Amino acid sequence: MALIGLPLYSALLLSAVGTTIGKRAAAIRVVAPDGARPPLRAVLRRELWGRLVLEHGLLLAGGAGAVGYGAGLRGGPAWHDVVGGTRVVGPKPAPQRAMAPPFAPARRIGPGGLELGGYLARVAAFLLDIGLVLTVWSVFVLPFAVFTDQVDTSGDQVQISATFGIVAGLLLFALPGLYAAVAIHLTETTVGKHAAGLAVRRADGRRVTFWRALWRELVARWLILGGLGMFFGATALADVLFPIWDDQSQALHDKMADTVVVIAGPRWRSALDTSPVATDTDA
């Protein structure tokens, strides 16, 4: 009962006064995206689903929930705040910027006025997307290989048709980039990034066209940096680690495509769509 009672207690206090006894002692409070006190449904989603089920459940299942409490190596909300669409702020929020919430730290604001996404959230989103792509590839490619005799298991060794192996390998190489490009073009995010509360925009805040998304994901990330990484492992490693020390949290493929990963909130079609920023038309 304590596991459920404590989140309920927190949710009721947060919706009523925006803080709890512990948070008040620490001079912090919880706010909605507009800086106001969060509604009850948001804090219930934050405490019951985000904290109790997601973070504590994964913590008991193997420790992964501990990552959810971290703000990332360069900042960002905890998982329960992403789920609830809330943020923990101090007593005096910073003045509001063009498109970022008023409580966003100045060092986390990108050139377009959007709040930059955290590093660990980006890594988690990437791993989720890769897992999804590998699952889809396995579901369609492996049964096809077996039922069309592309794989021979009659001998001591498994024999794979050369043509099938090449096609399957190329598909596995291209599918992550194509999937991400289409998803970013249509919704500004992917399944993994949506789960982490992230979206992709131009560095000046404009939306990304399909061709720029295709350049970012398929050409820059996988063909150029991934291809070079097959021969020079440091290239792929540098792309993964570059957001840690970059001022705009950009990976190398972000630099090549002039994009940034920003915090978009818990909705599928994010609140970024309500901004007056023009669509990218020069890609």
Number of C-alpha atoms within 10 A of each C-alpha: 5 7 10 11 11 13 19 16 13 21 25 18 16 24 20 14 12 23 22 20 10 11 15 13 9 11 13 17 19 23 23 19 18 13 16 11 19 23 18 15 12 18 31 21 20 25 25 22 19 22 24 19 15 19 24 19 16 17 16 11 10 9 12 15 19 15 17 25 16 16 17 19 13 18 18 25 24 24 26 24 27 25 24 26 22 27 21 16 18 14 11 10 13 14 11 15 16 11 19 24 21 18 21 21 17 15 12 21 21 22 14 18 19 25 26 29 32 26 24 20 28 22 17 17 21 17 14 18 19 16 14 15 18 14 12 13 16 13 11 10 16 13 12 13 17 12 9 8 12 18 18 14 12 8 7 7 8 9 12 15 12 11 10 14 14 12 12 16 12 11 14 17 16 16 18 21 23 18 16 25 25 19 16 25 20 14 18 27 27 26 19 22 29 22 20 30 29 29 26 26 26 22 23 16 24 19 25 28 22 17 15 24 28 22 21 25 24 24 21 21 24 20 17 14 22 20 17 14 17 11 10 12 13 13 17 21 13 14 19 18 16 19 23 17 12 12 14 23 23 25 23 22 23 24 17 15 22 16 24 27 28 31 24 28 24 19 15 18 15 18 13 21 12 8 11 10 14 9 13 16 11 8 11
